[in-house]
Amino acid sequence: MVKVLYVEDEPLQRELVNQLLQLAGIEIQLAENGQEGVAKACEWQPDVILMDIRMPGLNGFETIEQIQKVPEIANTPVVVLSAWATAQHTARAKALGVKWYITKPFNLDDLVNTVMEAYASRG
């Protein structure tokens, strides 16, 4: 079973994605902010990390940078799931090695397919 960590500060969005991915047969853990996301990623070592960008404390980009400093999880594929889709944001994600950027609102099939594509890319 694919293990996904979803880092998102908005409770309703977190719960929606949680339920949708569970229905798709994906095991999911949730983190409310970047600091918790780094800790849970280290502890649980997910197959894929879904990352919001705009969060208090560590934003999504800073969280990705922190995760990339931990050898055990540094190569975990990250899928950005954010309402922020400016050229600047997508370029910054790409510069951090993020290959997948989904904008909110999202299509369920696109979300699941992208998570599975990220999972398959793990090499």
Secondary structure, DSSP 8 states (H G I E B T S, - for coil): --EEEEE-S-HHHHHHHHHHHHHTT-EEEEESSHHHHHHHHHHH--SEEEE-S--SSS-HHHHHHHHTTSTTTTT--EEEEES---HHHHHHHHHTT--EEEESS--HHHHHHHHHHHHHTT-
